[in-house]
C-alpha cells in the first residue's frame, strides 16, 4: 500500500485478505451485492445492469456468505463495514435473516432501507422475481430506489 492510500482503502484491503474466497467481482466497486451463494446469471445481469444504470460504473463487488466457509453474523457485519460500500443489495431469505441479526435491525425484502447509514435493498428470492415480467418490474423498481452515483 502506498502513502496515498486512504483509510477506507486500507479497511477494504484487510477485508479482501480476511475473506478472499467470499469476495468476487470488482473489488473496488462501491455497489455491493451480498448473497447466500453464487448467483444465477440472470441475477448477476440484473445487478450489473442496475449498477451501471445508476451510474456505479465500477461494477459490482459480490460477497458470498457460503464460500469457501459460511460467514457468521459477526463476519457478515465486519465484511460489509470493512468494504464500506455506498449501496448494498442483500439476496436470499436466509441472508436477510442473518443481516437482520448482524446489524440488529429490520431487513425488509422488496424495498429500500438504510443499513448502518448505507442505502440498501433486499430480496428473499431474486431469481424467482426474474422469472416473470411482473417480477422483473418489481425487482427493477426496488433496485432503482438506490441512489445514483452522482446524488
N, C-alpha and C positions, 0 to 999 in steps of 0.2 A: 504494500500500500504506500503510495507516495504522500508527500507532505500536504498536497492539496486535497486529499480525500476528506470527506466530511464525516461527521459523527454518524450520520444516517448510513452512509456507505459502509462504515466500519460495522455497524449493527447488522446490516444486511449481509455482509461478507461472513460474519460469525454465524449467522443462521444458516447460510448456504453450506458452511463447513459442518455444522452440527447435524443438519438433516439433508445430506447430499442426495440420497435416493428418493426423497419425498418431494423434491422441488425440481420441476422441469419447465421448459418454455423459456421465454425471455426473462432472464434473471434480473434485468434492470427495470422491467415494466412496473408501473405503479397501479396496474389493474390486476388484482389477484383473484383467481378462481380457486376455491378450496373444495375438494371433492373427496368422497369416501374412497373411491378407487378410480382407476383410469376412466376417462370419459369417452363416450362414443364419438365418432367423427362428426355426426350432426350436432352434438352438444358443443364440441370444440369449435366447429364452424360458427355456430350461433354466438358463442362468447367472443371469438376473434373478430367477427363482423361487428358485433356491438361495440367492442373496444375501439375499433377503427372508426366507426360511425360517430362515436362520442369524442373522437379526437385523441384517444390514447394510442398514439401511433407506434409506441414501442412494443405493442402486442400484449400478451397475457403471461403472467407468471402463474404456474399451476402448482398447488400444494396438495399432494395426495396423502390422505391420512393413513393409508394401509400399506404403503410400500416404501422401503423394504420392511419396516416394522410399524406396527399400529401406534399411532400417536395417542398419548394420554391427553386429558383436558389441559393439564399444565403445559405439555408440549405444544398443543394447538395454540394456546394463548401466547406462549413465548415466540412461536414461529410467526404468527400474524403480527404481533407487536414489533418483533425484530425486523421483519420485512418492511413494515411501515408503509403499506400501500395507501393510495388515496381512495380506491374503491375496492370493495370485497364482495364477491359473489359466492355464496355457500350452496353447494349442490348435494342433495341427498338427505332424506329424513333423519337417518341416524346421526349424520354430521350436524344437522341443525340442532338436534338434541345435545350433542357434545359441545357445540359452540354456546348454547344456552347455559350449560353448566360452567364452561370455561370462563365466560365473560359475565356470569351472574346477571343475565338479562334475557328478555324475550328475543327470539329469533324467528319472526313471523315469515311464513312461506308466502311467496307471491306478492310481496310489497316492499317498498323502500323502508329502511330504518337506519338508525345510526348504531354503529358498533365501535364503542370507545372513541367517538369523535370522527369516525370514518363513515362515508356513505356506503351503504350495503344493501343487498337484497339476497333472498334465499329461495330455493326451490326444493320441495320434497322430492319431486321426480321430473327433472328437466327433460329427460328422454321421452317420458310419457307425454309431456306437453307438446313436444315437437312432432308427434305422430299425426296431429290434425291441424287444419288451418286455424281453427279457433284457438287451439292450444299455442300454436306459434305466435298468434297475435297477442295472447295473454303474456307469453314469455317476453316478447319484444316490448310490450308496454311496461313490464316490470324492469327490464334491463335499461330502457331509456329513461327511467326515473333516476338513474345515476347521473352525476354531474358530467357536463362536458369538460374536457381538459382545460379549456380556457376560462371556465367560470370560477 
